[in-house]
């Protein structure tokens, strides 16, 4: 009975496996050889399946899709309310009958509260925000000073209302908006001359026009709501004013000049339908 060596090679690993088989001439020897061949085939099959299983295990799970971050959109019509504080600097120069300057009667600050509303429209292009706005406020700015030229007489002023018509340019960081504004201003000014606490002469009631510049910051705390704070400076024109007694006779003539400063808190509601209030990006 001789010895015969058979060699097997796996396709995946290239390794050679050898088996020594007893050469048998009887039936029992053939059965043993068949068992050895079946064992060799099973071993080779396991060797070929192992790399495929390892490759399957190496595949990583896909990461979840990125979350969408909301973006605040400032485009749209809006309406709102405001309230705050204002001060107006008023200076009086006495003039003669022919308008010749006589001398300064001094200055004073008229200060008080303001409350009102605004309406406007904004449109956003990238980070830039442009807008137009009209604002109207009731005011209670009061002040007076004793005349430097005519002791005992008091010059009193009050600002009862004002309006602003402005354009805006701003830049937005999502729901935070910083802007500057400028345009026209109109105020309702009243002036009186008092003596011993009684009004002896009053100026004609009227409106005065000027210009305004301002700066503001606004924060969107909800898709359609925003809250902010704003500062405005009003450049008011100089005006020659006649003070008249109750019968209509001119009592004095003054050139009145000065500016006003306002600081206000604001709340706005932006109407939907003019640009999505909330967009999304990756």
Secondary structure, DSSP 4 states (H G I P E B T S, - for coil): --EEEEEEE-TTT--EEEEEEE---SHHHHHHHHHHHHHHHHHHHHHHHHHHHHHHHHPPPPPPPPPPEEEE---EEEEEEEEEEEEEEEEEEEE-TTS-EEEEEEEEEEEEEEEEEEEEEEEEETTEEEEEEEEEEEEEEEEEEE-SSSTTEEEEEEEEEEEEEEEEEEEEETTEEEEEEEEEEEEEEEEEEEETTEEEEEEPPEEEEEEEEEEEEEEEEETTEEEEEEEEEEEEEEEEEEEE-TTS-EEEEEEEEEEEEEEEEEEEEEPSSSS-SEEEE-
